[in-house]
Amino acid sequence: MGADNEVLLVSDQEQINKHIVPQLPADWNVRHIKPTDLKAAMAEVPPDLVLLVQPTDGSGIEWVDIVHRELPTAVIVFITEQQDFMLLRDVTRAGATDFFVFPEELNQFAERITSIMQTAAQQLAAQAQTAVARQSLKRGTGQVYAFFSGKGGSGRTLLATTYAQTLKLESTAQVLLVDLNLQYGGVETFLSIESNRSLADLKPVIDELNTDHIRNVTETESHSKLELLLSPRDAEVAESITDDDIRKLVRACRRSYDFIILDLPAEMDAITFTALEESDLIYYVINPDTPSVRVYKHVEELFKRLGMDTEGRLQLVVNKKGRENELSAKDLKQFIDVSIGAEIRRDIKGVQSLVNRGEPLRRESRQKKMIPAARDVHKWVTAQLK
């Protein structure tokens, strides 16, 4: 054990730092940073061990989540000044390996820190080859997929709903569909769900949000058992929800679900921007016609002006594909330099009849009779799960 051991001390509390630093071996490479500099520090030199002190603003769980998501092989030790069982439970779920209360447990920390680093070294070798494969279905590192389109009527909500339901039917993953069309909703229409509960009910507990809080307000689709966090469908209530609320909500959902599917509105505001920034993958739903291409170009320019990095996490989903279309997928590639993640056939007869009856496009796993659009989504999802 020596200078090859990279340790990141993440703390904005100097008093606790005075207790920690003397307990660390002198030949360890220890970098002390504030939480706001964490992402840059991880990118510069990935640490083997992260000592994360509960920040003064109480945002420790979010930072544990970020470290665990970005560096799944790193060992995280969480340090706080107060004994709190709920905090212990939540940071453990988020990915922390050890939990110490300072200064009461200073001696235990001093005794165990070397063995903790040894564990970190062992895990680094064992997990390096499998971290990427395991990350998508590992609790605490849930993947967030956003369905977005700058053009109304593209079929975004129907695709988000069918994608989430298919994902749930074809896997054992915990899947949550979140409707962020805060004023009017839409998801409940396609799944024929009536409920007075919505994500707005989480506002009073947004700063200490956990799995129990979320599941107390979710609804469950009867066929697939997909969990849904519905929109308040109220313009006045929507005004009370902030982009910071959505950031905290998405990060809390990551700790509780394997996949979080976000259905976003067409307009770009602070909430939509935050949801897109928090997403691992953005599915931009586009129809194969000239108006849709023009709108996409405006959206692309807006992304650039806002400084949104979409490199490697933006894919097109071509919806309503058919022989009668003005443009083909091949034509779209000439105008838009973004990979196509899926192509969904135009299926007015099959889709419309189900929508009119409030029935989902999928009803069971291994469903033999599926309409063309449902088959396309099934093919798309199963290819991703392999």
C-alpha positions in Angstrom: 0.0 0.0 0.0 1.6 3.3 -1.0 1.6 6.3 -3.3 -0.4 4.4 -5.9 -3.4 4.7 -3.6 -5.5 7.6 -4.9 -7.8 9.1 -2.2 -10.3 11.9 -2.7 -11.4 13.7 0.4 -14.6 15.6 -0.4 -15.4 18.0 2.3 -16.4 21.6 3.0 -16.1 21.1 6.8 -12.6 22.0 8.0 -13.2 20.9 11.6 -13.9 17.3 10.4 -10.9 17.4 8.0 -8.6 18.1 11.0 -9.7 14.7 12.4 -9.5 12.8 9.1 -6.2 13.8 7.6 -3.9 12.6 10.5 -5.4 9.1 10.3 -4.4 8.6 6.7 -1.0 7.0 5.8 1.6 9.6 4.8 2.4 7.8 1.5 -1.2 7.9 0.2 -1.9 10.4 -2.5 -4.7 12.4 -0.9 -6.5 15.2 -2.7 -8.8 17.5 -0.7 -11.6 19.1 -2.7 -15.0 20.7 -2.1 -18.1 18.9 -3.3 -18.6 21.4 -6.1 -15.3 20.4 -7.6 -16.0 16.6 -7.4 -16.9 15.9 -11.0 -13.8 17.6 -12.4 -11.5 15.8 -9.9 -12.9 12.4 -10.7 -12.4 13.1 -14.4 -8.8 14.2 -13.8 -7.6 11.2 -11.8 -10.1 8.5 -10.9 -9.7 7.7 -7.1 -9.6 4.3 -5.5 -11.2 5.6 -2.3 -13.6 8.5 -1.8 -14.0 10.0 1.7 -17.2 12.0 1.5 -18.1 14.2 4.4 -21.7 15.3 4.7 -21.8 18.8 3.2 -23.2 21.7 5.2 -26.3 21.8 2.9 -27.1 18.1 3.6 -26.7 17.0 -0.1 -24.4 14.1 0.7 -26.7 11.4 -0.7 -26.7 13.1 -4.1 -22.9 13.2 -4.1 -22.6 9.6 -3.2 -25.0 8.8 -6.0 -22.9 10.8 -8.5 -19.6 9.1 -7.4 -21.2 5.6 -7.5 -22.7 6.3 -11.0 -19.5 7.8 -12.5 -17.0 5.4 -10.7 -18.7 2.1 -9.9 -15.4 0.5 -8.8 -14.5 3.2 -6.3 -15.1 2.5 -2.6 -17.0 5.3 -0.9 -16.7 6.1 2.8 -19.4 8.5 4.1 -18.6 10.6 7.2 -21.1 12.7 9.2 -21.3 14.4 12.5 -24.7 13.0 13.6 -25.9 9.4 14.0 -28.9 9.1 11.7 -30.4 5.7 10.7 -32.4 7.0 7.8 -29.3 8.7 6.4 -27.2 5.5 6.9 -29.9 3.6 5.0 -30.1 6.1 2.1 -26.4 6.6 1.6 -25.9 2.8 1.7 -28.5 2.4 -1.0 -26.9 5.1 -3.0 -23.6 3.2 -3.0 -21.6 4.0 0.1 -19.5 1.1 1.5 -18.8 2.4 5.0 -20.4 5.0 7.4 -18.7 6.8 10.3 -19.9 9.4 12.8 -17.2 11.8 13.8 -15.6 12.4 16.3 -17.3 9.5 18.2 -16.1 6.8 15.7 -12.7 8.3 15.1 -10.8 5.4 16.6 -12.8 2.8 14.5 -12.0 4.9 11.4 -8.3 4.9 12.2 -8.3 1.1 12.8 -10.2 0.3 9.6 -9.0 2.7 7.0 -6.1 0.6 5.8 -8.3 -2.5 5.4 -10.9 -0.4 3.6 -8.2 0.7 1.1 -7.1 -2.9 0.6 -10.7 -3.8 -0.2 -10.8 -0.9 -2.7 -7.7 -2.3 -4.4 -9.2 -5.8 -4.6 -12.5 -4.5 -5.9 -10.8 -2.4 -8.5 -9.2 -5.4 -10.1 -12.3 -7.6 -9.8 -14.8 -5.1 -11.0 -13.0 -3.2 -13.8 -14.0 -5.8 -16.4 -17.6 -6.0 -15.4 -18.5 -2.5 -14.2 -20.0 -1.3 -17.4 -22.1 -4.4 -18.0 -23.5 -4.4 -14.4 -24.1 -0.7 -14.2 -27.4 -0.5 -16.0 -29.1 -3.0 -13.7 -27.3 -2.2 -10.4 -29.3 -0.6 -7.6 -28.3 2.9 -7.0 -27.1 3.5 -10.6 -30.5 3.5 -12.4 -30.4 4.6 -16.0 -32.5 7.7 -17.0 -33.9 7.8 -20.5 -35.7 10.9 -21.7 -38.2 11.0 -24.5 -38.2 14.4 -26.1 -39.3 16.2 -29.2 -39.6 19.9 -30.1 -42.6 19.2 -32.2 -46.0 18.3 -30.8 -47.9 15.3 -32.2 -44.7 13.3 -32.9 -46.0 10.4 -30.8 -43.5 11.0 -27.9 -45.8 10.1 -25.0 -47.2 7.0 -26.7 -43.6 5.8 -27.4 -42.4 6.6 -23.9 -45.3 4.7 -22.4 -44.9 1.7 -24.7 -41.2 1.6 -24.3 -41.4 1.6 -20.5 -44.1 -1.0 -20.4 -42.2 -3.3 -22.8 -39.0 -2.8 -20.7 -40.9 -3.9 -17.6 -42.6 -6.9 -19.4 -39.4 -8.2 -21.0 -37.1 -7.9 -18.0 -36.9 -8.3 -14.2 -35.8 -4.6 -13.8 -37.5 -2.1 -11.6 -38.9 0.5 -14.1 -40.5 3.9 -13.4 -42.3 6.1 -15.9 -42.4 9.8 -15.0 -44.8 12.2 -16.7 -43.2 15.6 -16.7 -45.9 17.2 -18.8 -46.9 19.0 -15.7 -49.8 21.1 -17.0 -51.7 18.5 -19.0 -50.2 15.1 -18.4 -50.9 12.4 -21.0 -49.4 9.1 -19.8 -52.6 8.3 -17.8 -54.7 8.5 -20.9 -52.7 5.8 -22.8 -52.8 3.4 -19.8 -56.4 4.2 -18.6 -55.3 5.2 -15.1 -57.3 7.5 -12.8 -55.5 8.9 -9.8 -55.4 11.9 -7.5 -51.8 11.3 -6.6 -49.0 12.9 -8.6 -45.3 13.8 -8.3 -46.4 17.2 -6.9 -47.3 15.3 -3.6 -43.5 14.8 -3.2 -42.9 18.5 -2.9 -43.0 18.7 1.0 -40.4 15.9 1.3 -38.3 16.7 -1.7 -35.1 17.4 0.4 -35.3 14.0 2.1 -36.8 12.0 -0.7 -36.4 8.2 -0.5 -37.9 5.0 -2.0 -40.8 4.9 0.5 -41.9 8.5 -0.3 -41.8 7.8 -4.1 -43.7 4.5 -3.9 -46.4 6.1 -1.7 -47.5 8.3 -4.7 -46.8 6.0 -7.7 -49.5 4.1 -9.5 -49.0 0.6 -11.0 -50.2 -0.4 -14.5 -52.2 -3.6 -14.0 -50.8 -5.7 -17.0 -47.0 -5.0 -16.8 -46.8 -3.8 -13.1 -45.0 -0.8 -14.5 -44.8 2.0 -11.8 -45.9 5.4 -12.8 -45.3 8.9 -11.3 -48.1 10.9 -12.8 -48.3 14.6 -13.7 -50.4 16.9 -11.5 -52.2 18.0 -14.6 -52.7 21.4 -13.1 -51.1 24.6 -14.3 -51.2 26.3 -10.9 -49.6 23.3 -9.2 -47.1 23.0 -12.0 -45.9 26.6 -11.3 -44.8 25.5 -7.8 -42.5 22.8 -9.0 -38.9 24.0 -9.7 -36.1 22.6 -11.7 -34.2 21.9 -8.5 -37.2 19.7 -7.4 -36.9 17.7 -10.6 -33.1 17.3 -10.2 -33.6 15.9 -6.7 -36.5 13.7 -7.8 -34.5 12.1 -10.7 -31.5 11.5 -8.5 -33.6 9.9 -5.8 -35.3 7.7 -8.4 -31.9 6.5 -9.6 -31.3 5.0 -6.2 -34.6 3.1 -6.2 -35.1 1.9 -9.8 -33.1 0.3 -12.6 -34.6 2.4 -15.4 -36.4 5.7 -15.2 -38.2 6.8 -18.3 -39.0 10.5 -18.5 -41.8 11.8 -20.8 -41.0 15.5 -21.5 -43.1 18.3 -23.0 -42.2 19.9 -26.3 -41.4 23.3 -24.8 -37.9 24.0 -23.5 -38.0 25.5 -20.0 -35.8 25.1 -16.8 -37.5 21.9 -15.9 -37.1 20.3 -19.3 -33.5 21.4 -19.5 -32.7 19.9 -16.1 -34.4 16.6 -17.0 -32.4 16.4 -20.2 -29.2 17.2 -18.4 -29.9 14.5 -15.8 -30.6 11.9 -18.5 -28.1 9.2 -19.6 -29.8 8.9 -23.0 -32.1 11.3 -24.9 -34.5 9.8 -27.4 -35.5 12.5 -29.8 -38.8 11.4 -31.5 -39.1 12.6 -35.0 -41.5 12.1 -37.8 -40.1 11.6 -41.4 -41.3 14.9 -42.8 -39.9 18.4 -43.6 -41.6 20.3 -40.7 -40.1 17.8 -38.2 -36.6 18.2 -39.6 -36.9 22.0 -39.4 -38.0 21.8 -35.8 -35.1 19.5 -35.0 -32.7 22.0 -36.5 -34.1 24.7 -34.2 -33.8 22.3 -31.2 -30.2 21.4 -32.2 -29.3 25.1 -32.3 -31.0 25.6 -28.9 -29.0 22.8 -27.4 -25.8 24.5 -28.5 -26.8 27.9 -27.1 -27.7 26.3 -23.8 -24.3 24.5 -23.7 -26.0 21.1 -23.4 -23.6 18.2 -24.1 -25.5 15.6 -26.2 -22.4 13.8 -27.5 -22.9 10.0 -27.2 -26.3 10.3 -25.5 -28.7 11.6 -28.2 -30.5 9.2 -30.6 -33.3 9.7 -33.1 -36.4 7.6 -32.9 -38.2 7.7 -36.3 -41.9 7.4 -35.6 -44.7 6.8 -38.1 -42.4 5.3 -40.7 -44.2 4.3 -43.9 -44.1 4.2 -47.7 -46.3 7.2 -48.0 -43.8 9.4 -46.0 -42.1 12.4 -47.6 -38.7 11.3 -46.2 -37.1 7.9 -45.4 -34.7 7.1 -42.6 -31.9 7.3 -45.2 -33.0 10.8 -46.1 -33.0 11.9 -42.5 -29.4 10.8 -42.1 -28.4 13.2 -44.9 -29.9 16.1 -42.9 -29.2 15.1 -39.3 -25.9 13.8 -38.0 -27.3 11.7 -35.2 -27.6 8.0 -35.0 -31.1 6.4 -35.3 -31.9 4.2 -32.3 -35.2 2.8 -33.6 -37.8 3.0 -36.4 -41.4 2.6 -35.6 -43.9 1.9 -38.3 -47.0 4.0 -39.0 -49.9 2.0 -37.6 -53.0 4.2 -37.5 -55.5 1.4 -37.5 -53.9 -0.6 -34.8 -52.8 2.2 -32.5 -55.8 4.4 -32.7 -58.3 1.7 -31.8 -56.3 0.9 -28.6 -55.8 4.5 -27.7 -59.6 5.2 -28.1 -60.3 2.4 -25.7 -57.6 3.5 -23.3 -55.8 0.2 -23.7 -51.9 -0.1 -23.7 -50.2 -1.4 -26.7 -48.7 -4.3 -24.7 -50.6 -6.4 -22.2 -48.4 -9.4 -21.4 -44.9 -10.8 -21.7 -44.3 -13.0 -24.8 -47.5 -11.6 -26.3 -48.1 -13.4 -29.6 -50.5 -11.0 -31.2 -49.0 -7.5 -31.3 -49.8 -4.6 -33.6 -46.9 -3.5 -35.9 -45.9 -0.5 -33.7 -45.8 -2.7 -30.6 -43.6 -5.2 -32.4 -41.2 -2.5 -33.4 -40.9 -1.3 -29.9 -40.5 -4.9 -28.6 -37.6 -5.4 -31.1 -36.0 -2.2 -30.0 -36.2 -2.9 -26.3 -35.1 -6.6 -26.5 -32.1 -5.6 -28.6 -31.0 -3.2 -25.8 -31.5 -5.8 -23.1 -29.2 -8.3 -24.8 
